[in-house]
């Protein structure tokens, strides 16, 4: 599951384009977006944060956010947080396999 923290730019169509660009298997990945309050509530549930950062002239913005991956089991329990590097990806893959019935 991938949840965008930039609901203004990451429309369902934009997420679909992104998924296609990176060959994300739609049988294995779900891409979510929502209103700012909905996204913030989800982030709080994951103990993560995101903040919109306007440019100096206010013409554009970026979104500062955690880059951690969260592993969640079938009951919705967070099982761990992982860095997006080789070690973190290996660890989340290993731990995800341990959760399979």
C-alpha positions in Angstrom: 0.0 0.0 0.0 1.4 3.4 -1.0 -0.2 6.5 0.6 0.6 9.9 -1.0 1.2 12.8 1.3 0.6 15.3 -1.5 -3.1 15.0 -2.3 -3.1 18.2 -4.4 -0.7 16.9 -7.1 -1.0 13.2 -6.6 -4.4 12.7 -8.1 -5.7 9.1 -8.8 -4.6 9.6 -12.4 -1.1 10.8 -11.4 -0.7 7.8 -9.1 -1.8 5.5 -11.9 0.9 7.0 -14.2 3.5 6.7 -11.4 2.6 3.0 -10.9 2.8 2.3 -14.6 6.1 4.1 -14.9 7.6 1.9 -12.2 5.8 -1.3 -13.3 4.0 -1.7 -10.0 1.9 -4.9 -10.2 -1.7 -3.8 -9.5 -2.5 -7.2 -7.9 0.2 -6.4 -5.3 0.0 -2.6 -4.9 -2.8 -0.2 -3.9 -2.2 3.5 -4.3 -4.2 5.9 -2.0 -4.8 9.6 -1.8 -7.4 11.7 0.0 -8.1 15.1 1.5 -5.4 16.7 3.7 -7.2 15.9 6.9 -7.6 12.2 6.0 -4.0 11.9 5.0 -2.9 13.6 8.3 -5.0 11.2 10.3 -3.4 8.2 8.6 0.0 9.6 9.1 -0.7 10.1 12.8 -1.8 6.5 13.0 1.6 5.5 11.6 3.5 7.9 13.9 4.7 9.8 10.9 4.5 13.4 9.7 4.3 15.4 6.5 4.3 19.2 6.1 3.7 21.3 3.0 6.7 23.7 2.5 5.9 26.7 0.2 8.7 28.1 -1.9 10.1 31.5 -1.0 8.0 33.2 -3.6 4.9 31.1 -2.9 4.6 29.9 -6.5 5.1 26.2 -5.7 5.7 23.9 -2.8 7.4 20.7 -1.7 6.3 18.2 0.9 8.7 17.2 3.7 7.8 13.8 5.0 9.2 10.7 6.6 10.9 8.3 4.2 10.4 5.2 6.4 8.5 2.2 5.3 6.0 0.7 7.7 5.2 -3.0 7.8 1.6 -3.7 8.9 0.2 -7.1 9.6 -3.3 -8.4 8.5 -4.8 -7.1 11.8 -3.6 -3.6 11.2 -0.8 -3.8 13.8 2.4 -1.9 12.9 5.2 -4.5 13.0 8.1 -2.2 12.3 9.6 0.8 10.5 12.4 0.4 7.9 14.8 2.7 6.0 14.6 2.9 2.2 18.1 1.5 1.7 19.4 -2.0 0.8 19.5 -3.1 4.5 16.1 -1.8 5.3 14.5 -3.3 2.1 16.1 -6.7 2.9 14.8 -6.5 6.5 11.2 -5.5 5.5 11.1 -8.3 2.9 12.4 -10.8 5.5 10.0 -9.7 8.2 7.0 -9.6 5.7 7.7 -13.3 4.8 7.6 -14.1 8.5 4.0 -12.7 8.7 2.7 -15.0 6.0 0.4 -17.7 7.3 
